[in-house]
Amino acid sequence: MSPHPFRHVYITSTGSYFPGEPVSNECIDKFIAPLNGKSSRLKQRMLADNGIEHRYYATGPDGETRCSAAYMAAEAVRTCIDSAGLTLGDIQMLCTGTAGGDATLPGFANMVQGELASPPMATSSHSGVCAAGLAALEHAAMALDGARINRALVATSEVPSRLFKRSRFASRGYDIDFDAHFLRWMLSDAAGAWLLEREPCGTHPLKLLDVHLRSFGGDYPVCMQVGLAAKSSQSYLDYESFAAAEADGAYALRQNIRLLPNLFDVAIHEYVRLTQSGWIDPARIDHFLCHYSSQRFAPVVRDLLDKAGLTIPDERWYSNLKWRGNTGAASIFVMLHDFLQDRRVKPGERILCFVPESSRFTVGYVLLKLRTRSLAAPSGVHLLTRRFRCRHRRMTPTL
């Protein structure tokens, strides 16, 4: 493993979108109503463990969807390119990552492109859970580094609230197992976008050093899923009807929490392997953006790092879980956006992003570095200069 293969890839702008106002723990029942007598007790237990105080829902108190996953992704994209002083005509590729778009097909990237009403461009749709955005990022980065394109957008979006509304469970008499209850009070709706360019444009371009993704789907059974029966691998497509699949719980989002400890063991072993290969040097990590679904898992990660002798000091950690909730594939994208608003990153500092995915155990790491030589200029002057350059010296793909 040679560190680090990407030579000409920079994150030059970020954007995010959250539907509506943040929903506090006190108001959560208006959106995610209790199902039965156990629901309230489980909710209190989950909220005490996960440390989430606010989250966002694209579904309203009436259960109606207020904005689609594609709309949210498009809004994050618009924020991202507006901040960069560009237009959709300046972009040659759109890559997306999501656990579930608005339709089984077409691909989510094409749906987002349609929502944007953008000019023709290359698209790539990546499906999964938390690491789906990193798969989209890696795809875009390889196209940039290979000089096939000059600019790409990576967009992520999640709307799990549509799976959690009370009406979804009516066919089962509102009686569901713990694995289906578990995530109702943890997941949040959001969208995030990053702009990638071959040149270090903008005032604070982050050089993408590398993306490392590794799946362990051959070693472990499914841990988190939608579309399979609760007690078998039968697909929702194998039932006599969709109604029969729903009645049997095949549409419920489940997580087997008994398998979760294995995910962190796998993730830390991979971290050790990357350290031994020279891909990561913990002493040179200035900021650690750690994605986890619950605050109770943060000490688990710390303990495993300590045991490996590869500790990253607590003051270098960053998480927005408390006020954003767990936003799945969008998580690390909105986290970096929030981080850049909250923290001051110095030129030359390195950022390590960590994304464990529980669906069938995928581990993702992203290594970034703030460009050493800043291109700082007053924001208004920078945007005007950039718009002039894009209009009069448009960059074209090299094939």
Legacy VTK file of the C-alpha trace (Angstrom):
# vtk DataFile Version 3.0
C-alpha trace
ASCII
DATASET POLYDATA
POINTS 399 float
0.000 0.000 0.000
1.628 3.190 -1.151
0.682 6.412 0.610
-0.875 8.393 -0.993
-2.055 7.912 -4.560
-4.137 11.044 -5.180
-1.925 13.859 -6.444
-4.398 16.283 -8.024
-7.599 16.174 -5.978
-8.776 18.979 -3.693
-11.971 19.561 -1.745
-12.565 23.228 -2.447
-16.094 23.740 -1.110
-18.681 21.973 1.059
-22.417 22.290 1.557
-25.198 20.792 3.663
-28.968 20.831 3.935
-31.250 20.006 6.861
-35.029 19.834 6.448
-36.992 22.111 8.775
-36.109 23.059 12.307
-34.123 20.772 14.646
-36.335 18.390 16.624
-35.504 18.100 20.329
-35.862 14.958 22.436
-38.964 16.473 24.031
-40.673 16.854 20.639
-39.625 13.598 19.020
-42.962 11.854 19.677
-44.714 14.326 17.384
-42.758 12.848 14.478
-41.792 9.338 15.614
-44.813 8.322 17.695
-44.576 5.478 20.245
-45.787 2.144 18.881
-46.677 0.280 22.052
-46.069 0.185 25.791
-42.417 -0.691 25.336
-41.662 2.178 22.964
-41.403 4.960 25.533
-39.114 2.934 27.785
-36.898 1.962 24.873
-36.809 5.548 23.653
-35.546 6.826 27.006
-32.920 4.097 27.101
-31.732 4.813 23.559
-31.617 8.581 24.056
-29.649 8.187 27.287
-27.098 6.035 25.465
-26.740 7.812 22.137
-26.241 11.383 23.415
-28.317 12.902 20.603
-30.199 16.035 21.638
-31.479 17.239 18.246
-32.138 15.696 14.859
-33.973 16.594 11.643
-36.963 15.060 9.885
-38.076 15.571 6.309
-41.444 14.131 7.338
-43.806 16.398 9.231
-45.923 15.677 12.325
-48.730 14.628 9.972
-46.504 11.941 8.435
-46.342 13.671 5.072
-42.941 13.929 3.364
-42.018 17.602 3.065
-38.972 17.175 0.834
-37.443 14.268 -1.043
-33.947 12.835 -0.771
-33.140 14.170 -4.256
-34.369 17.655 -3.332
-32.201 17.689 -0.190
-29.125 16.543 -2.112
-29.758 19.206 -4.744
-30.001 21.901 -2.068
-26.680 20.798 -0.541
-25.122 20.882 -4.029
-26.436 24.401 -4.679
-24.959 25.644 -1.400
-21.652 23.990 -2.246
-21.231 25.426 -5.749
-22.610 28.844 -4.801
-19.945 29.090 -2.094
-17.340 28.281 -4.742
-18.647 30.891 -7.161
-19.393 28.264 -9.824
-22.411 27.093 -11.781
-23.604 23.617 -12.710
-22.196 24.203 -16.171
-18.710 24.115 -14.647
-19.164 20.555 -13.298
-18.335 17.449 -15.349
-19.351 14.666 -12.924
-21.907 14.025 -10.184
-21.419 11.066 -7.841
-23.919 10.220 -5.109
-24.091 7.982 -2.058
-27.199 7.032 -0.109
-28.830 4.193 1.796
-32.087 4.846 0.002
-33.179 7.399 -2.533
-36.738 8.167 -3.568
-37.018 5.354 -6.119
-35.531 1.891 -6.551
-34.514 3.061 -10.003
-33.285 5.215 -11.803
-30.003 5.702 -10.008
-29.948 8.382 -7.327
-27.344 10.496 -9.141
-29.653 10.769 -12.139
-32.537 11.772 -9.883
-30.429 14.479 -8.253
-29.272 15.662 -11.664
-32.913 15.932 -12.686
-33.769 17.861 -9.522
-30.947 20.270 -10.332
-31.971 20.508 -13.990
-28.255 20.431 -14.697
-26.550 20.197 -18.098
-25.380 16.751 -19.289
-22.561 15.288 -17.215
-21.154 11.948 -16.089
-23.039 10.392 -13.159
-22.386 7.554 -10.754
-24.785 6.241 -8.090
-23.475 4.386 -5.050
-25.810 2.525 -2.714
-25.013 1.356 0.788
-25.231 2.866 4.224
-22.707 5.096 6.014
-19.777 4.392 3.671
-21.740 4.883 0.434
-20.631 8.514 0.277
-16.985 7.479 0.520
-17.444 5.065 -2.391
-18.823 7.969 -4.418
-15.916 10.139 -3.272
-13.335 7.561 -4.326
-14.952 7.181 -7.752
-14.911 10.931 -8.353
-11.353 11.285 -7.060
-10.035 8.626 -9.414
-11.654 10.395 -12.380
-10.074 13.689 -11.315
-6.647 12.277 -10.612
-6.674 10.518 -13.975
-7.255 13.903 -15.648
-10.518 12.731 -17.213
-12.366 15.647 -15.617
-11.495 18.839 -13.753
-14.426 19.223 -11.382
-16.825 16.804 -9.710
-19.553 16.987 -7.113
-20.103 14.286 -4.510
-23.567 14.457 -2.955
-25.122 12.383 -0.175
-28.644 12.353 1.210
-30.670 10.334 3.719
-34.387 10.410 4.654
-34.825 7.483 7.094
-37.739 9.209 8.842
-40.013 7.843 6.109
-39.354 4.351 7.504
-40.087 5.308 11.099
-43.493 6.973 11.047
-46.083 5.115 13.103
-48.327 4.219 10.160
-45.576 1.975 8.775
-46.179 -0.506 11.587
-49.994 -0.667 11.516
-50.068 -3.957 9.562
-48.218 -5.640 12.416
-50.364 -4.205 15.173
-47.521 -1.849 16.182
-45.667 -4.812 17.674
-42.055 -5.024 16.460
-38.863 -6.579 17.772
-36.039 -4.676 19.460
-33.791 -4.757 16.381
-36.439 -2.781 14.466
-37.000 -0.411 17.406
-33.330 0.370 17.900
-32.731 2.949 15.161
-36.018 4.884 15.426
-34.471 7.397 17.856
-30.999 7.613 16.368
-31.233 8.384 12.662
-31.709 11.839 11.199
-32.434 13.293 7.766
-29.783 15.426 6.052
-27.792 15.961 2.885
-24.173 16.955 2.302
-22.028 17.788 -0.719
-18.338 18.308 -1.483
-16.831 19.962 -4.550
-13.702 18.274 -5.880
-11.248 19.985 -8.234
-7.872 19.234 -9.774
-6.569 22.648 -8.775
-6.382 24.049 -5.203
-8.999 26.750 -5.741
-10.686 28.683 -2.967
-9.327 30.167 0.217
-8.794 26.911 2.135
-8.510 23.951 -0.257
-8.176 20.554 1.397
-5.891 18.180 -0.470
-7.400 14.706 -0.658
-4.465 12.449 0.107
-6.358 9.164 -0.053
-9.571 7.233 0.500
-9.377 3.751 1.996
-12.451 1.506 1.811
-12.558 -2.151 2.750
-15.559 -4.443 3.058
-15.702 -7.485 5.327
-19.000 -8.712 3.894
-17.544 -12.182 3.342
-16.638 -12.588 7.009
-19.855 -11.596 8.796
-23.622 -11.937 8.328
-25.870 -8.956 7.630
-26.010 -6.572 10.584
-28.232 -3.752 9.275
-30.783 -4.107 6.498
-34.060 -3.162 4.867
-35.811 -5.522 2.463
-35.180 -8.899 4.068
-37.467 -10.901 6.331
-36.707 -10.667 10.036
-35.795 -14.334 10.489
-34.580 -15.353 7.050
-32.831 -13.998 3.968
-36.072 -13.876 1.973
-36.249 -10.711 -0.110
-39.286 -8.443 -0.139
-39.442 -9.188 -3.872
-40.037 -12.890 -3.151
-43.348 -12.363 -1.342
-46.668 -12.765 -3.118
-47.262 -9.045 -2.755
-45.653 -5.945 -1.317
-48.420 -5.879 1.284
-47.435 -9.377 2.415
-43.786 -8.286 2.663
-44.735 -5.289 4.774
-46.958 -7.397 7.033
-44.024 -9.747 7.655
-41.717 -6.842 8.536
-39.500 -7.042 5.448
-39.597 -3.246 5.053
-38.476 -2.550 8.625
-35.007 -1.101 9.139
-33.243 -3.486 11.495
-29.865 -3.606 13.168
-28.515 -6.670 14.927
-26.831 -4.941 17.864
-25.305 -8.220 19.030
-23.011 -8.097 15.999
-21.971 -4.442 16.436
-18.927 -5.006 18.711
-17.308 -6.934 15.858
-17.480 -3.849 13.639
-15.229 -1.816 15.920
-12.774 -4.685 16.288
-12.556 -4.887 12.495
-12.222 -1.103 12.150
-9.397 -0.790 14.662
-7.528 -3.776 13.220
-7.723 -2.032 9.851
-6.492 1.182 11.476
-3.500 -0.701 12.906
-2.783 -2.224 9.497
-2.872 1.211 7.871
-0.570 2.591 10.543
1.936 -0.223 10.102
1.948 0.330 6.338
2.652 4.059 6.769
-0.760 5.136 5.446
-1.634 6.733 8.788
0.745 8.307 11.285
-1.334 8.997 14.445
1.220 11.565 15.631
0.542 13.622 12.494
-3.257 13.577 12.765
-4.316 17.045 13.895
-8.085 16.511 13.650
-10.080 13.278 13.915
-13.621 13.309 12.516
-15.190 10.150 13.871
-18.575 8.901 12.683
-20.500 6.751 15.122
-24.203 6.137 15.580
-24.231 6.527 19.338
-22.120 8.389 21.889
-21.724 5.141 23.799
-19.448 3.892 20.992
-16.942 6.755 21.345
-15.314 5.254 24.490
-15.189 1.896 22.699
-13.169 3.424 19.865
-10.907 5.274 22.336
-10.284 2.120 24.345
-9.371 0.101 21.266
-7.006 2.845 20.056
-5.387 2.940 23.488
-4.907 -0.821 23.537
-3.293 -0.638 20.111
-0.934 2.074 21.374
-2.166 4.400 18.630
-4.128 6.943 20.610
-5.415 10.176 19.086
-5.813 12.730 21.930
-9.393 13.654 22.827
-8.906 17.328 21.992
-8.342 16.366 18.351
-11.696 14.550 18.066
-14.731 16.148 16.444
-18.326 14.957 16.163
-21.627 16.709 15.454
-23.768 13.733 16.532
-25.205 15.655 19.503
-26.958 18.312 17.418
-27.322 16.615 14.001
-28.100 13.002 14.852
-26.824 10.045 12.856
-27.245 11.014 9.202
-25.921 7.816 7.605
-24.116 8.289 4.281
-24.416 12.076 4.677
-22.797 12.013 8.112
-19.122 12.576 7.299
-20.059 15.098 4.595
-22.118 17.318 6.900
-19.585 16.714 9.663
-16.735 18.156 7.608
-18.947 21.098 6.651
-19.755 21.802 10.319
-16.145 21.224 11.342
-14.852 23.837 8.901
-17.332 26.337 10.356
-16.486 25.494 13.980
-12.725 24.908 13.966
-9.758 26.797 12.601
-7.526 24.526 10.549
-3.959 25.655 10.012
-2.073 25.176 6.737
-0.366 21.788 6.658
-2.626 20.217 9.286
-4.062 16.778 8.572
-7.627 15.584 9.033
-8.524 11.909 9.369
-12.150 10.931 8.763
-13.314 7.556 10.077
-16.522 5.896 8.838
-17.496 2.409 10.026
-20.552 0.937 8.268
-22.517 -1.749 10.071
-24.718 -3.076 7.244
-22.305 -5.865 6.368
-19.193 -4.331 7.866
-17.339 -1.849 5.686
-14.596 0.376 7.070
-13.700 3.711 5.496
-10.953 6.265 6.122
-10.311 9.571 4.391
-7.064 11.496 4.819
-7.017 15.235 4.108
-4.467 18.027 4.459
-5.037 21.756 4.343
-2.894 23.117 1.543
0.294 24.602 2.958
0.258 27.761 0.879
-3.018 29.578 1.465
-4.785 31.303 -1.400
-6.464 33.677 1.027
-8.240 36.678 -0.460
-11.292 38.684 0.552
-14.294 36.440 -0.138
-16.065 38.911 -2.444
-12.928 39.492 -4.505
-12.275 35.765 -4.638
-15.744 34.940 -5.967
-15.670 37.673 -8.594
-12.223 36.571 -9.744
-13.299 32.974 -9.899
-16.482 33.710 -11.860
-14.455 35.750 -14.363
-11.955 32.932 -14.767
-14.686 30.317 -15.232
-16.452 32.458 -17.815
-13.413 33.362 -19.888
-11.070 30.406 -19.385
-13.333 27.423 -18.966
-11.520 24.225 -18.104
-12.261 21.259 -20.329
-11.745 17.529 -19.698
-8.499 15.940 -20.769
-9.145 12.548 -22.356
LINES 1 400
399 0 1 2 3 4 5 6 7 8 9 10 11 12 13 14 15 16 17 18 19 20 21 22 23 24 25 26 27 28 29 30 31 32 33 34 35 36 37 38 39 40 41 42 43 44 45 46 47 48 49 50 51 52 53 54 55 56 57 58 59 60 61 62 63 64 65 66 67 68 69 70 71 72 73 74 75 76 77 78 79 80 81 82 83 84 85 86 87 88 89 90 91 92 93 94 95 96 97 98 99 100 101 102 103 104 105 106 107 108 109 110 111 112 113 114 115 116 117 118 119 120 121 122 123 124 125 126 127 128 129 130 131 132 133 134 135 136 137 138 139 140 141 142 143 144 145 146 147 148 149 150 151 152 153 154 155 156 157 158 159 160 161 162 163 164 165 166 167 168 169 170 171 172 173 174 175 176 177 178 179 180 181 182 183 184 185 186 187 188 189 190 191 192 193 194 195 196 197 198 199 200 201 202 203 204 205 206 207 208 209 210 211 212 213 214 215 216 217 218 219 220 221 222 223 224 225 226 227 228 229 230 231 232 233 234 235 236 237 238 239 240 241 242 243 244 245 246 247 248 249 250 251 252 253 254 255 256 257 258 259 260 261 262 263 264 265 266 267 268 269 270 271 272 273 274 275 276 277 278 279 280 281 282 283 284 285 286 287 288 289 290 291 292 293 294 295 296 297 298 299 300 301 302 303 304 305 306 307 308 309 310 311 312 313 314 315 316 317 318 319 320 321 322 323 324 325 326 327 328 329 330 331 332 333 334 335 336 337 338 339 340 341 342 343 344 345 346 347 348 349 350 351 352 353 354 355 356 357 358 359 360 361 362 363 364 365 366 367 368 369 370 371 372 373 374 375 376 377 378 379 380 381 382 383 384 385 386 387 388 389 390 391 392 393 394 395 396 397 398
